[in-house]
Amino acid sequence: MNSLLQAARNVINTFSKVINNDRCSFVGNVTVGKDVSLTQLRKAYTAVVLAYGANSERRLNIPGENLPNVISARHFVGWYNGLPEEQDLKLNFDVEDVAIVGHGNVALDITRILLTPLELLKKTDITEQAITALSSSKVQRVHLIGRRGPLQVAFTIKELREMIRLPKSRPVLDPEDFKHLADCFEDLPRPRRRLTELLYNTAVKPTEEDKKLWSDATQKWYLHFLRSPVEILSDGSSVKGLRLVKNKLEGSIKENPKAVSTEKTIDLPCGMIMTSIGYQGIQLDPDLPFDHSKGVVSNENGRVTGIPGLYCTGWVSRGPLGVILNTMTDGLDTGKMILQDLKSNLLETNKPGKEAVIKQLKEAGVQTVSFDDWKKIDSIEMSQGKLIGKPREKMVVISEILKLSL
């Protein structure tokens, strides 16, 4: 948890340095496509960069997906992180087993939140509402389910290592899933090799230190491989389990094998199901060229197709792949591209800029939030957190937040 908090602080510090530049301005509480159109932005600015990520989720599309306590990772992460629009999320933690469909970092993050001892959670910036709800949790086991094998997990080693060493919890990995991998370590790229070795050692030959750490574990988390969900089981009103089909891999396990279902199924008892099978972007404006099949803005190397001066970067450009470092690299590349297009006289520079947009927003009755307003919110959140021994206590009611910008 300490490393996660430090990472959050680093992001805030970097953001503050950039936004304090005299040539940079922050205009918050604005929804593009609703409060201001993409056309209006393009008329006001020489270049417009779309960097709004992938804020929709992929669905399982199986029977029972709309039952209570079947929740997307995006909504759950938003709930415990204090997103105002997620605070009414209905969650029932009066269950012992939770199934998470997905083998990525988000799935690990959710597992960590569900299993971290309450005394540690109380020292983080998770909302008090979330801590109160989790304090009555009866969750004892979390099952992470992936359609392919250990060589295809999308964890990063740092997050996996922290999860393996989470206090009061023990990883449960079937050694049979890993024994055949020992001979292929040297052929793997270094990041994948280190990740696979960590999984292998955890499953097959844990250290004495690991065994000691896990000896007083009261909760468990499992990694299940070669499984795909086909049906959510219920009693008609609540989740009772998840039916999984067993898969086999076709193609080289070291490259990009395809998971092919067999006729064998297994039922996993659980009372809550989280889906973490990927995100996809949305079309925020009807005038925006968009590839709905891929969930990304239609573009050629970051230049939006057919619209000079409009760019996209990060997940909304290439899909939900990679971590913060990858999106940082995307951002730098996009900045270089804009400078290149300016130098080549491909962009119209005689534009009115921010003042035109602010005027349009005021005429539309939109209450904007400035960076000074953001600093007020930041200061209040940290002050409220300090009173209860936390880094911050997030404000989660939009009307209260907007009062600070009046």
N, C-alpha and C positions, 0 to 999 in steps of 0.2 A: 504494500500500500504506500510506503514511503516513496518509492521510486515513481509511482503513478502521480502522487502529489507533486513531486519535484518536476515531473514532465509538464503537469498542468501549469505550474508557476513559470516554467520556461516559456511556454506558449504565451501566457499573459504578458510577460516581460517583453518578449519580442514584438507582440502586437502593439504594446504601449509605445515602444521606441519608434515603430513605423508610423503610427497614427499621430504622434506628436510632431512629425515633420510638418513644416509650414505649408508644404505643397500637397498635403494629404488631409482629407476631411472624412468624417464619419457621419452618416445619416441613417439612423436606425428607425425601427418600427414602420418600415416601408415594405410592402409586398409588390414585387415586380410582376406585372400582368394584371394587377388589381388596382393598386394605388397609382402606379405609373407604368406606362406601356414601354415595351422594348423600343418601339418607334420613337417615342419621346426621348428616351435615353440616347439613342443613336443621333438624333438631331442636336442634342446638347453636347455630346462628347466626340472627340476625334476617334477614340477607340473605346469599345465596351468589352469587358472580359467577363464571361460567365464562369463562375467558380463556386456554384451552389451545391456541388456534390450529388450524391445519390440518396434522395430522401423519400424513397418508397421501397417497399420490400417485395421480394419474390414470395409467392405462395406455394404451398404443397400441392394444392388442388386434389385433395383426397377427402373421402367421406368423413364428416365429423369436425372439419377444420373450423367451423363457426361456433363450436360449443364454448361455453364459459371456461376460463382457465386454459384456453389455447391462445397463446399470445406471441406476437412477433417480437423478435429481439429489439427492433427499433423502438417499439412502444415501451418495452420494459426498461431499456437503457435511458430513454427520455424521462421515464417516471422517476427513477432513483437519482438522476442527475438534475432534476428540478425544472424540466421544461414545463411551462405553465399549461400547455395544451394536453399534457399527459397526466395531470394530477388527479383526474377522475377515473383513471384506469382501474378496472375491477380485477382484483387479485385475491386468490384464496390460498394462503400458505398453510392451511390445515391439512397438509399432505406429507407423506414421508418420502415419496419418490417423485423426482422431476426428470422428465426427458427433454434434452436439448438436441434438436436436429441441426447438425453442423459441426465441422471440425476446424473452426477458425478462431482468431483472437477474440471476437465478440462472444463466441460461445464460452471461451475461458473466462472472460470478464463476468459474464452472468453467473457462471459456476462460483467464481470467487465471491461475488456479492451474496449468493445464497448460503455459502458455507463459512464465510469469515466470522470469527467470534465477535459477538456484539460489542465487546469492550474495545475492539480495534476499529470497527465500523464507526463508532461514536467519535473517533478522532479524525475522521475524514470529512469531506464537504458534502456527503450524501445528505439529503434533506431529512429533517426531523420526522416528517411524515413517513418517509421510507423506513427510517430506523424504528419508529413505533410499530409499523406493520411487520417488519422483519423480526422484531423482538418476540412476537408470538408464533414465529415460524416453527413448524414441526418437521421440516425437511431434514432427512437423514442421509439420503443418497441422491446423487445427480448422475444421470446417464447421458454421455455425449455420443451421438450417433453419426457415423459417417458412411457414405455409400461406397467409398473405396478403402484402400489400405493405409498402413502407417507411412508409406513413402509419399502419400498424397495429402497428408494433413497440411493445413494452411496456418498453423501456429508459427509464431516467432519464438526463438529460443529463450529470450528474456522472460516473456510472459509465461511460457510453459514452465521454466525453472521456478518462477515465483509460485505458480500454482502447485507444483510438486512439493514445495516446502511450506505450504500454507499450514499454520498451526491448527491442531485438532482435526485435521483431515488427512485421509490416506488415499493415494491413487490406487486403483485396481486395474491392472493391465494383464491380459492373458499372455503368458510367456510364449504360447504356441503361435501367437500373431507376429512374433518378432524373431524367433530362432533362425528362420531361413534368411534373415537380413544380414547376419554377421559377415558373410563373405562378400558383400557388395559395398561395404563402407567406402573403400578406397576409390571406387568408381564414381562416387557421388560428388557434386559440387560442394565446396566447403560449407556453406550455410546449411544445405540439406543434410550433409554428413553429420554435422554437430547436432542438429535437431534429432536425427534418427538415432545417433549414439546415446543421446539423453533418454529417449524413449526406450531404447533397448536396455540400457543399464537399469532404468527404473523397473522394467518388467522382469528382466532375467537375472541381473546381479546387482541389486541395490547395495549401497555401502552400509557399514555398520552405523554410521551417523544417520543415514536415512531411516534405517530400521528403528533406531532409538527415537527419532522424531515422530515416526508413525505409531509408536507403541501405545501412546495414550490418545490416539485418534478416536473420536466419537462419531465421525461422519466419514463417508466415502464418496469418491467420484470415479466413474468408470469410463473407459474409452471402448466403444463398440465399433468394430470395423465391418465392412462389407454388408451393410444393412441399409435398406431404404424403407421409409414408411409407406404403407399402402392403405391404412385405415386407422382412424382414432376410435377406440372402443369406449362405450359409455353405457350407462343404465337408462339412457333416454334424456337425462338432464345434466349429468356431470361426467367428467373424464374418468375412465377406469383403467385405461391402458392404451398401448400403441402397438398395432400389428406391423411387423417388419418382415420384408422379404429378404432372404439371403441372396447376396450377389456373388458373382465371380468376375475376375478381371480378364479382359481380353487385350492382348498387346503387351509390350514390354513394361514391367512394373517400374523400371527406372525412368521411363519417359512419361507418356500421358495415356495410361491404359483406360479403357472404357469399362464402366461397371455394367454388367449384364445380369438381370435378375434370373433366379432359378425358380423352381416350383416350391421350394421350402420356405416356410414362414415360421415366425416365432412371435409370441405375444409378450410384451414387456409391461408389467403392471406399473402404473403411475397415475398421479392425480393432477398433474400440471404438465403442460407441454409448451416449450418455447421453440420457435422456428428461427434459425439463424443460417439461412441457405443463400444469403446474398441480398444485395440492395440493387436498385436501379433508379436512374434519374427520371425526372418528369419534365414534360413540356410546359414551361412556366408562362409562355405567351403563345397565342395561336399563330403569330407570324414567325415563330422560331422553327427553322428546319429541324426535324427530329426523327430519329430512327427508333420507332416504338418497339421493334423486335429486340433491339439491343439495350434500350433504355438509355440512349446517349444522344447528345446533340450531333446532328450530321456535320462532319467536319473533315478537313484534310490537314493533318498535322497541327491541329489547333485553330485553324482558320475556318470559321463557320461557312458552310457551303453556300456560295452565291450571294453572300452579304459582306462586302468590303468593310473593314473597320470593326467587325464583330468577331470575337475570339472566344474560345472555351478552353478550360484547363482542368486537370484533375479527374475525378471520377465521372463528372458529367461529360467529359470529353472521351475517355477511353474505357469507362466501366469501372466497377468497384474492385480494383486490384491494387495491391500494394499498401504501404503504410505511410505515415506522415512524411518520411524522408522522400518517398517517391513523388508525392504531391508537391513537396517543396521544389524538387527538381523540375517538375512540370511547370510550376509557376515561374521559375527562373528562365526556362526555355521560352515561355510565352512572352515574358518581358523582352527578351532578346529579339523575338520575332517582331514585336511591335516597333522596336527601335529600328530594325532592319526595314520594315515597311515605311516608316517615316522617312528614313534616309533615301529610300527609293521613290519618294513622292507618291506613294500609293494611297495615302490617307489625306482626308480633308481636314485642315488645321484651323480654319476660321469658324470655331464653334463657341457658343456662349458659356458652356460649362455648368458648374453647380448651381449658379444663381437662377438659371432658367428652370431647373428641376425643382428647386426649393419653392419658387414662385408657383409652379403648377401644383405642388403638393399642398401649399397653403390655400390656394383657390379651391382645391378639392376637399379641404377640411381635414387633412391628415395631420395628426400630431406627431411630429418627428422627435427623435431622441438624438442629441448631440453627444460628442465624446465627453464633454464636461458633465452631461447628465449621466453618462455611463460611469464616470468616476465617482459620482455621488452614490449610485447604486452599488458600485464596488466597495466603497467605504462603509456603507451601511451594512452590507452583507458580512464584511470582515468584522465589524464591531459586534454585530449580533452573534457571530460565530465565536468570537473571543469570550463572550459571556458564558458560553457553555463548553469551552475547551475544544473548539473546532476551528479549522482554517477559515471557514465562512459558513453562514447559514443563508442559503439562497432565497431570494424573493420569488414567489411562484404565482402571484396574483397580478395579472397585467394592469388592472386599474390602479393598484398601489404603486406599481413601478412607474406608470405614466404620470402620477401626481408629482414625482420628483422632477419632471421635465417642464412643468408649467411655469 
